[in-house]
Amino acid sequence: MSTTTVTRPGRKVTPGAPGAPGNGHRGNGNRFGPGGGPPGPKPPRTGEFEPDKYRIGMWVGLAGILMLFIALTSAYLVRKTKGLGDGTEDWVPLQMPRVLWANTAVILLSSGTIEAAKRALRRADFSWFNRWFSLTGLLGLAFLAGQVAAFRNLRSQGIYVSTNPHSSFFYLLTSLHGVHLLGGLIALSYVAIGGFRHRFGPKKQTAVDITSLYWHFMDGLWVYLFILLFFWR
């Protein structure tokens, strides 16, 4: 197959060569570029921060904790019914340590302080955010100290884990709650340290939202356990 040469003054031009007439583009006979075809889809951007993934992860984690306590609640109610109704009467209700009233007030107050911290962060008042968030952590520590005081009060009465079924469930449920609350305190400490270093980017704000969600869940869980252990009939 022969190649037709177009003659112009001063030079020869071959069709399809750069600058040839009729090739549809200036300077290149391939309209789609060097690849010889239309451009493909752009590759996805990597390394972008996606806060929804962290929130979904937290909800999944909370669902697992909730299922654990639902299972223990079922066991508690079945054992209580059996202990009170099978003639053995081995279920002996505990006399509630009074410090648990103060503990309940403290943990409910901590829900208010963490919400105050979130409002301060939304209006970019970082100084008050640090104060409210730190106060939330201190209230959490006070709650755990109160739980230890309640355990010591029961032990001073000669009530231990194996004393009776009610005491066994009390120690088990409150200890599990305390361990999970301690995890919340670790998260609070991590966020608070970033706050004092004035690190308030999108990741830190998401950490605040997720931590507050977990903390509210722990507060509500304690109120539920408090009612279950001492007021549920």
Buried (B, 14 or more C-beta within 10 A) or exposed (E): EEEEEEEEEEEEBEEEBEEBEEBEEEEBBEEEEEEEEEEEEEEEEEEEEEBEEBBEEBEEBBEEBEEEBEEBBEEBEEBBEEBBEEEEEEBEEBEBBEBBEBBBEBBBBBBBBBBBBBEBBEEEBBEBBBBBBBBBBBBBBBBBEBBEBBBEBBEEEEBEBEBBBBBBBBBBBBEBBBEBBEEBBEBBBEBBEBBEEEEBEEEBBBBBBBBBBBBBBBBEBBEBBBEBBBEEE
